[in-house]
């Protein structure tokens, strides 16, 4: 503490750490399928544009705009339907090397290197996807808590078995 109040650098470091924890918690809840907690990492008006890798006819949409889901409840419903629907998909998501910028006392942006692996089985055949890219996110502090308010996934590379997306026929 300085004579005039809390150390601004320490407060910024605390904010960055809180954002990192929100990011990590979201990935953990997605991979462990804790859908009752998933929405709590997002603002009520979250915009998610992370669906571009899906076939066009399977991309979620909002107001006719594909590759877009708006709202924490809608996002939880869309992601749980994809990963925990008629064909369960096992996932592992990792975020690395965060580049977080505090843009105001209550807003921030971040870019995270990401890697994900997804598996599902069709009888004796296991299908998988291994993706590499970046999450581009915006954060907003709501009632003292940092939450994700925007997310876009850009992929640099995807390695997948030829039949990987065939599980979507069940959706």
C-alpha positions in Angstrom: 0.0 0.0 0.0 1.3 3.4 -0.9 0.5 6.6 1.2 -2.3 7.3 -1.4 -3.8 3.9 -1.5 -3.3 0.4 -3.0 -0.3 0.0 -5.4 -1.7 0.3 -8.9 0.8 -2.2 -10.3 -0.3 -4.8 -7.8 -4.0 -4.1 -8.6 -3.3 -4.6 -12.3 -1.4 -7.9 -11.6 -4.4 -9.1 -9.5 -6.7 -8.2 -12.4 -4.6 -10.1 -14.9 -4.4 -13.1 -12.6 -8.2 -13.1 -12.1 -8.7 -13.0 -15.9 -6.3 -16.0 -16.2 -8.4 -17.9 -13.6 -11.6 -17.2 -15.5 -10.1 -18.5 -18.7 -8.8 -21.6 -17.0 -12.0 -22.3 -15.2 -14.0 -22.1 -18.4 -11.8 -24.6 -20.1 -11.9 -27.0 -17.1 -15.7 -26.8 -16.9 -16.0 -27.5 -20.6 -13.7 -30.5 -20.6 -15.2 -31.9 -17.4 -18.7 -31.1 -18.7 -19.8 -29.1 -15.6 -22.5 -27.3 -17.6 -24.1 -25.9 -14.4 -21.0 -23.8 -13.9 -20.0 -23.0 -17.5 -22.2 -19.9 -18.0 -20.8 -18.3 -14.8 -17.5 -17.5 -16.5 -19.3 -15.3 -19.1 -21.3 -12.1 -19.1 -25.0 -12.4 -19.8 -24.4 -10.9 -23.2 -21.3 -12.9 -24.2 -20.8 -13.2 -28.0 -19.0 -16.4 -29.0 -17.7 -16.8 -32.5 -15.9 -20.2 -32.1 -17.9 -22.4 -34.4 -16.2 -21.7 -37.8 -14.7 -25.1 -38.0 -18.0 -26.8 -38.0 -19.8 -27.7 -41.3 -22.0 -24.7 -42.3 -25.2 -26.6 -41.7 -24.2 -27.4 -38.1 -22.9 -24.0 -37.0 -25.0 -22.3 -34.3 -26.4 -18.9 -35.3 -28.0 -15.9 -33.7 -30.4 -13.7 -35.7 -29.5 -15.6 -38.9 -25.7 -15.0 -38.4 -23.9 -18.3 -38.4 -20.8 -19.0 -36.3 -22.3 -16.8 -33.5 -24.0 -17.5 -30.2 -25.1 -14.7 -27.9 -25.7 -15.1 -24.2 -24.3 -17.3 -21.5 -27.3 -19.6 -21.3 -27.4 -20.0 -25.1 -23.7 -20.6 -25.2 -23.9 -23.3 -22.6 -26.7 -24.9 -24.4 -24.9 -24.9 -27.7 -21.5 -26.2 -26.4 -23.1 -28.9 -24.2 -25.3 -30.1 -27.2 -22.2 -30.4 -29.3 -19.9 -32.1 -26.8 -22.3 -33.9 -24.5 -25.2 -34.7 -26.9 -26.2 -38.0 -28.5 -22.6 -38.7 -29.3 -20.3 -37.8 -26.3 -17.1 -36.1 -27.3 -14.1 -36.2 -24.9 -12.1 -32.9 -25.0 -8.9 -31.5 -23.7 -8.4 -27.7 -24.2 -5.2 -25.9 -23.3 -4.6 -22.1 -23.3 -1.0 -20.9 -23.4 1.0 -17.6 -23.4 -1.7 -15.1 -22.6 -1.4 -11.6 -23.9 -3.7 -9.7 -21.6 -4.2 -5.9 -21.9 -6.2 -4.0 -19.3 -8.0 -1.3 -21.4 -9.8 0.3 -18.4 -10.4 -0.5 -14.8 -13.3 -2.7 -15.9 -12.4 -4.0 -19.4 -9.6 -6.0 -20.9 -8.6 -7.9 -24.0 -6.6 -11.1 -24.4 -5.1 -13.4 -27.0 -4.3 -16.9 -26.0 -2.4 -19.5 -27.9 -4.6 -22.6 -27.8 -4.5 -26.3 -28.5 -7.4 -28.7 -28.3 -7.9 -32.4 -28.8 -11.3 -34.1 -29.2 -12.2 -37.8 -29.4 -15.3 -39.8 -30.0 -16.0 -43.4 -30.9 -18.1 -45.0 -33.6 -18.2 -48.6 -32.6 -14.6 -49.8 -32.8 -13.4 -46.8 -34.7 -12.1 -43.8 -32.7 -12.2 -40.4 -34.4 -10.1 -37.5 -33.3 -9.3 -33.8 -34.0 -6.2 -31.9 -32.9 -6.4 -28.2 -33.4 -4.0 -25.3 -33.0 -4.8 -21.6 -33.0 -5.7 -18.6 -30.8 -8.6 -17.4 -28.7 -9.3 -13.7 -29.0 -11.3 -12.5 -26.0 -12.7 -9.5 -24.3 -13.3 -9.3 -20.6 -15.6 -7.1 -18.4 -15.5 -6.7 -14.7 -19.1 -7.1 -13.4 -19.9 -6.6 -9.7 -16.1 -6.9 -9.0 -15.7 -10.2 -10.9 -13.9 -10.5 -14.3 -16.0 -12.3 -16.9 -15.6 -13.2 -20.6 -17.7 -10.9 -22.8 -16.5 -11.9 -26.3 -14.6 -14.9 -27.7 -13.4 -15.7 -31.2 -11.4 -18.8 -32.1 -9.0 -18.6 -35.1 -7.4 -21.8 -36.1 -4.0 -22.2 -37.7 -4.1 -25.9 -38.2 -6.5 -28.8 -37.7 -5.5 -32.5 -37.9 -8.5 -34.8 -37.9 -9.5 -38.3 -38.9 -11.5 -38.3 -42.2 -14.8 -39.2 -40.4 -14.4 -36.8 -37.4 -17.4 -34.6 -38.2 -19.7 -37.4 -38.9 -20.9 -37.5 -35.3 -22.8 -34.3 -36.1 -25.4 -36.2 -38.1 -26.9 -37.1 -34.8 -27.5 -33.4 -33.9 
